[in-house]
């Protein structure tokens, strides 16, 4: 499934994405697409957009840091973004690389890609689907994934809250800074787990 504003067919798109990443990362991307399509069907989201956002969400994950730093300068995204590194950049800044490399102009898809690791206080249906699908895709195997998958079938908001709470706890345990937008996501969605 490919969005109407993209001049690639599925095979060309998969070839270009696969060439930009390791085989393991590519398997993950296909797993995210599978999970995103399942969620899109359940919650009534545009399946073409869910498919494309899922396929492209990690396109920039294995890009060199200098590429991100150049994009931050080119698009004047702010000097403060430069301190965060790939875990933040591949979504927030990677969307600009996707726009350049694929000619993708769909702002809803680009936003979902930007938010797939950090979330946002206010998220669209597509944002939530990509955020959750990235966490629960079939290749993931970690202690909380079964509960995350169960919650995703019950409520996207509960799944977002669960994922964000565990991400914040994990990062705090590691003693690393947490991106402010992730804290905003936590503060906005945690009520869905507490009700």
Secondary structure, 3 states (H helix, E strand, C coil): CCCCCCCCCHHHHHHHHHHCCCHHHHHHHHHHHHHHHHHHHHHCCCHHHHHHHHHHCCCCCCCCHHHHHHHHHHCCCCHHHHHCCHHHHHHHCHHHHHHHHHCCCCHHHHHHHHCCCCCCCCCCHHHHHHHHHHHHCCCCCCCCHHHHHHHHHHCHHHHHHHHHHHHHHHHHHHCCCCCHHHHHHHHHHCHHHHC
